[in-house]
Structures are given as C-alpha cells and as structure tokens.
Amino acid sequence: MSAPTAEVVICGAGIAGIAAAYHLAVRRGVGDVVLVDELPPLSLTSDKSAECYRNWWPGPGDAMVAAMNRSIDLLEGLALESGNVFRMNRRGYLFATADPGRVPQLVRAAEDAAALGAGPVRRHDRADSDYRPSPADGFEAQPIGSDVITNRALIRRHFGWLADDTVALVHARRCGWFSGQQLGMYLLERARAKGVRLLEGRVEGVETTGGRVSAVKVSGAGGSRTLSTPCLVVAAGPRLKSVGRVVDVELPVFCERHAKVAFDDTLGAMPREAPLTIWTDPVRLPWSGDERAELAGSEHRGLLGELPAGVHGRPDGGGDSRSVLLVWTYDVEPVEPTFPVRFDPAYPEVVIRGMARMVPAMTAYVSRLPRAFVDGGYYTKTRENRFLAGPLPLDGAYVIGALSGYGLMASNAAADLLAAHVTGTSLPHYAPAFMLSRYEDPIYRARLDSWTDSGQL
Ligand SMILES: Cc1cc2nc3c(=O)[nH]c(=O)nc-3n(C[C@H](O)[C@H](O)[C@H](O)COP(=O)(O)OP(=O)(O)OC[C@H]3O[C@@H](n4cnc5c(N)ncnc54)[C@H](O)[C@@H]3O)c2cc1C
C-alpha cells in the first residue's frame, strides 16, 4: 500500500489555517489539501475574538491599510455570495476624547489614514453638519474614510450616551464586526466541498529530501503517521514558535494574553445600534478611600495610577440580545502560552469601571457588578505587529500567522497572499511587508527601534 499523500499539509485549523485551505483549494484550484489539528476547528484562539474589523491602520507605508482593504473586499464578496451568513455589519469604529489637546492628534490620525488609503476625511464642526450615522445592519453603500466630529451639539445629538465632556469623535467607516465562527465555518464548508480533508492529530516533525519538505509526521489517537507532501503551511497560532522549530526556524514572535468581558446591559447603557466605541484618553479610575487603601497593599496597586487609553466596547448579538462586549488592554506582558488560559478575576470590574468613564450609565454596574463572562486567549505577534505570510527558509515550508488581535479581519488577505506564494502566482505590492525575509534587511531592522504605533487597540 502506498503512503498517504497530500499536495499541501496545513498545520492548524484556526481561522488562518482554514482561510489558507479555502484560498488554496477554492480560489486557486489546489487539490488534496489536508488540514491537521488535534483540536476542533477554530477552538483555540479563533472563537475568542471580539470579531471586529477595520481598514484603519497606521504606517509606516500603506501595507497594513492595503492588506486590510483587500481582506475587507474579500469578506464583502463572501458576505454577498453567502447571503451574509456571518452577519457582517459596517457600524464603524468611533474614537472619542474629552481632551481638547488630543483633538489635533485625532484629526492627524484621520488624515494619515486617508493618505494611506483608508478613505477621505469629512469634517463636521457645525451643529447642522450633514454627518450620517451608520445603519445597524448590512455593509453595502456606506461611506469609507472617516468623519471627524468636533461640534459638541452634534456629538450630543447622535451620541448622547457618551460622557458629557466628550469634545471630539472620529468615526472610521470601513469598519464593523461579524460572526467569526460563522465566517470560519463557511470557509471550511467551501473548502471541504473542494476536497480539503481534516485530519485529527498533531504535527510533530518534517522529513526533507534534497533540502526541501518531502513529508510531515503527524501523531494522533491512532498513533503516528507520515504524509508525503512537498508543502507544509505552519498556521499554529500561539504555537507558531514551537512549530517553527520543527522546520528549524526561530520565528520572531511572542504571545500576549488578552481577554474580553461580556455581560447583559440590562440598563441599556449602550444603545443596541452603537458602533464599536473606543475611549482614546488615559483613565484614572475613581476609587473610594477604602478601596484605595486596600489596593495600595495589593498586587493590583497599579490600578491606582493612570491606566492606558483604549477601553472599548460594543453591543453584541441581534434580536433580543442585551449583551455588550468590553475590552481594555491595560496590562500586557509577553508570556509563554499555556492552556487553559487564566485571567485576573478583577478584570471585569476594572473594565466596567474604565468603560464607565466613556459611557456614564455604566457607573450603575460598579456598585452592583453584573454576572460577567470573561474569555480570551493569546495575541501572537511580531515586534512591529505585522503578520507573517510567505515562505520559510526551508524549501516547501510556509507560514501564516502572528495575526495578533486582528486575525479574523486579516485572515483572508493573509491567506490570499500565502496562496499566491504557494502557487507561484503574482504577488500584491504589500507582499514584502509580511514576509519573514523582511528581517534580513538591515534598514528594516533599524526601523524597528523607532516603530512607535503598532495599531493595537
Ligand atoms: C480577546 C481577543 C480579542 C480579539 N479580537 C479580535 C477582533 O476583534 N478582530 C480580529 O480580527 N481578531 C481578533 N482577535 C485575534 C484573533 O482571534 C486571532 O488573530 C486569530 O484567531 C488567530 O488565528 P490563528 O488561526 O492564527 O490561531 P488559532 O485560532 O489559535 O489556531 C491555531 C491552531 O493551530 C493548532 N496547532 C498548534 N500547534 C499544532 C500542531 N503541532 N499540530 C496541529 N495543530 C496545531 C491549534 O490547535 C489551533 O487550533 C482577538 C483575539 C483575542 C484573544
């Protein structure tokens, strides 16, 4: 009996591996793709996401904006052909500040994003300006770019639920959210219909012949097996570094633990049709005297000082849902990924207190904390927070990963890029920005030291 074979073996059935299988099999006609994972599809990180997307990214250069625009083009195409099974909306990202000193910064961010290809800036500094909010559902026929709103009466008229002292908003428009699980399952179904097979097991090693990949070793419940293949794609999410070693590559990635909080907003503090809303000012939480004294002597004493900007949230779910989803990355360190992931029990309270600075009606939840669900996983990142999609030094080995906190939104562009590398077809202009070989360029490496804005929220 001949040994089992595959044209491409993909290690990892998260959104990166599934999107890669879809782009190889469905869009590029590659037959006999095998997706290997010891866990059910999408279950390690890809079902922990806040499921948002944006074409709003910083430079240097237009690579991130161009890749995200490509990803959103692909997502919109998938939404249209599927009857929007993954419920993609275009509510936008709403950046808010109460600091008049920060307004020029927000305006500059909008202008920079426009220069990079995110779309034009519209200024609204009069109460009768023609600012149009986003519809709650759907994504078609909506403006791109951003609306900068600096008239306080206009802010109150459209966003009266924000803090009274909010002085400026930037509403970035080619942004919103969708169901990541539905997107992933749709891509997987389409891929399976084109012959992609799922194999339960763990990739443990590779064999090489003449200096290139010739087989992949997989261990599973039924023992070990070897799949003959000329091509391995590493899509191992938070295990990228360890699986990289299987092909003798030390990938320049690390992990951060990130969590989100969901609870029922029974008081209706945040309107159901709200965009994803982000407070761009640092926050000092208003603790009582007793709370201050208790915190001062505890491991949480850092919560007494100024906490970073970026607390954000959005309504979650359609129909009768009252759920809101909040995120605040006030405390991240590189960590070794371990599972199950553990989170600070104080996280929900801290996030709700932070969110109450932006949405004052949430203050009512501070004295009587709602039943909150905390969930999350790891952002797997490169130092400058740009993903990897392309060849590895070993012939026949490729990587798609380091998708950080944006893997749901970027996976289609990353997988499209990966598939172009694997099939040897023409590459988009932004391809070099996401290849591992970028780190061989001394000019690029020198730029990393002064790389200020990674685009992480
Ligand atoms: C709290 C939080 C909020 C987020 N919010 C957003 C958001 O709003 N928008 C967005 O776009 N993204 C968001 N993300 C990021 C997004 O979830 C990730 O970027 C994405 O899920 C990464 O996908 P992946 O396929 O690379 O990794 P994973 O989903 O982790 O998949 C990797 C797979 O590889 C498998 N694997 C590993 N090693 C092996 C091996 N040796 N053999 C076989 N299989 C192996 C694992 O079992 C796993 O199934 C968020 C993430 C978190 C944690």
The ligand as an SDF file (V2000), in Angstrom:
LIG
                    3D

 53 58  0  0  0  0  0  0  0  0999 V2000
   -9.5840   38.6430   23.4080 C   0  0  0  0  0  0  0  0  0  0  0  0
   -9.3080   38.6370   21.9250 C   0  0  0  0  0  0  0  0  0  0  0  0
   -9.9890   39.5390   21.0990 C   0  0  0  0  0  0  0  0  0  0  0  0
   -9.7360   39.5400   19.7310 C   0  0  0  0  0  0  0  0  0  0  0  0
  -10.4400   40.4000   18.9330 N   0  0  0  0  0  0  0  0  0  0  0  0
  -10.2650   40.3610   17.5830 C   0  0  0  0  0  0  0  0  0  0  0  0
  -11.0530   41.1960   16.7430 C   0  0  0  0  0  0  0  0  0  0  0  0
  -11.8970   41.9780   17.2020 O   0  0  0  0  0  0  0  0  0  0  0  0
  -10.8590   41.1000   15.3950 N   0  0  0  0  0  0  0  0  0  0  0  0
   -9.9590   40.2420   14.8410 C   0  0  0  0  0  0  0  0  0  0  0  0
   -9.8260   40.2210   13.6250 O   0  0  0  0  0  0  0  0  0  0  0  0
   -9.1810   39.4470   15.6320 N   0  0  0  0  0  0  0  0  0  0  0  0
   -9.3250   39.4840   16.9750 C   0  0  0  0  0  0  0  0  0  0  0  0
   -8.5650   38.6790   17.7810 N   0  0  0  0  0  0  0  0  0  0  0  0
   -7.4390   37.9180   17.1870 C   0  0  0  0  0  0  0  0  0  0  0  0
   -7.8420   36.6300   16.5160 C   0  0  0  0  0  0  0  0  0  0  0  0
   -8.6980   35.8980   17.3540 O   0  0  0  0  0  0  0  0  0  0  0  0
   -6.5570   35.8480   16.2080 C   0  0  0  0  0  0  0  0  0  0  0  0
   -5.6560   36.6540   15.4830 O   0  0  0  0  0  0  0  0  0  0  0  0
   -6.8520   34.6110   15.3750 C   0  0  0  0  0  0  0  0  0  0  0  0
   -7.8560   33.8390   15.9620 O   0  0  0  0  0  0  0  0  0  0  0  0
   -5.5860   33.7760   15.2070 C   0  0  0  0  0  0  0  0  0  0  0  0
   -5.9180   32.6820   14.3960 O   0  0  0  0  0  0  0  0  0  0  0  0
   -4.8820   31.5080   14.1450 P   0  0  0  0  0  0  0  0  0  0  0  0
   -5.5340   30.5840   13.1920 O   0  0  0  0  0  0  0  0  0  0  0  0
   -3.5580   32.0960   13.8030 O   0  0  0  0  0  0  0  0  0  0  0  0
   -4.6840   30.8290   15.5790 O   0  0  0  0  0  0  0  0  0  0  0  0
   -5.6320   29.7620   16.3840 P   0  0  0  0  0  0  0  0  0  0  0  0
   -7.0680   30.0980   16.2620 O   0  0  0  0  0  0  0  0  0  0  0  0
   -5.0330   29.6710   17.7300 O   0  0  0  0  0  0  0  0  0  0  0  0
   -5.3950   28.4220   15.5950 O   0  0  0  0  0  0  0  0  0  0  0  0
   -4.1590   27.7400   15.6320 C   0  0  0  0  0  0  0  0  0  0  0  0
   -4.4600   26.2650   15.5590 C   0  0  0  0  0  0  0  0  0  0  0  0
   -3.2350   25.5640   15.3840 O   0  0  0  0  0  0  0  0  0  0  0  0
   -3.3380   24.3410   16.0700 C   0  0  0  0  0  0  0  0  0  0  0  0
   -1.9940   23.7900   16.3000 N   0  0  0  0  0  0  0  0  0  0  0  0
   -0.9800   24.3290   17.0250 C   0  0  0  0  0  0  0  0  0  0  0  0
    0.0790   23.5090   17.0070 N   0  0  0  0  0  0  0  0  0  0  0  0
   -0.2570   22.4360   16.2460 C   0  0  0  0  0  0  0  0  0  0  0  0
    0.4300   21.2490   15.8500 C   0  0  0  0  0  0  0  0  0  0  0  0
    1.6900   20.9910   16.2340 N   0  0  0  0  0  0  0  0  0  0  0  0
   -0.2360   20.3670   15.0830 N   0  0  0  0  0  0  0  0  0  0  0  0
   -1.5060   20.5950   14.6720 C   0  0  0  0  0  0  0  0  0  0  0  0
   -2.1960   21.7290   15.0070 N   0  0  0  0  0  0  0  0  0  0  0  0
   -1.5760   22.6220   15.7900 C   0  0  0  0  0  0  0  0  0  0  0  0
   -4.0450   24.7160   17.3570 C   0  0  0  0  0  0  0  0  0  0  0  0
   -4.6250   23.5780   17.9800 O   0  0  0  0  0  0  0  0  0  0  0  0
   -5.0900   25.7140   16.8250 C   0  0  0  0  0  0  0  0  0  0  0  0
   -6.3060   25.0960   16.5380 O   0  0  0  0  0  0  0  0  0  0  0  0
   -8.7830   38.6390   19.1670 C   0  0  0  0  0  0  0  0  0  0  0  0
   -8.1220   37.7270   19.9860 C   0  0  0  0  0  0  0  0  0  0  0  0
   -8.3740   37.7170   21.3530 C   0  0  0  0  0  0  0  0  0  0  0  0
   -7.6500   36.7240   22.2100 C   0  0  0  0  0  0  0  0  0  0  0  0
  1  2  1  0
  2  3  1  0
  2 52  2  0
  3  4  2  0
  4  5  1  0
  4 50  1  0
  5  6  2  0
  6  7  1  0
  6 13  1  0
  7  8  2  0
  7  9  1  0
  9 10  1  0
 10 11  2  0
 10 12  1  0
 12 13  2  0
 13 14  1  0
 14 15  1  0
 14 50  1  0
 15 16  1  0
 16 17  1  0
 16 18  1  0
 18 19  1  0
 18 20  1  0
 20 21  1  0
 20 22  1  0
 22 23  1  0
 23 24  1  0
 24 25  2  0
 24 26  1  0
 24 27  1  0
 27 28  1  0
 28 29  2  0
 28 30  1  0
 28 31  1  0
 31 32  1  0
 32 33  1  0
 33 34  1  0
 33 48  1  0
 34 35  1  0
 35 36  1  0
 35 46  1  0
 36 37  1  0
 36 45  1  0
 37 38  2  0
 38 39  1  0
 39 40  1  0
 39 45  2  0
 40 41  1  0
 40 42  2  0
 42 43  1  0
 43 44  2  0
 44 45  1  0
 46 47  1  0
 46 48  1  0
 48 49  1  0
 50 51  2  0
 51 52  1  0
 52 53  1  0
M  END
$$$$
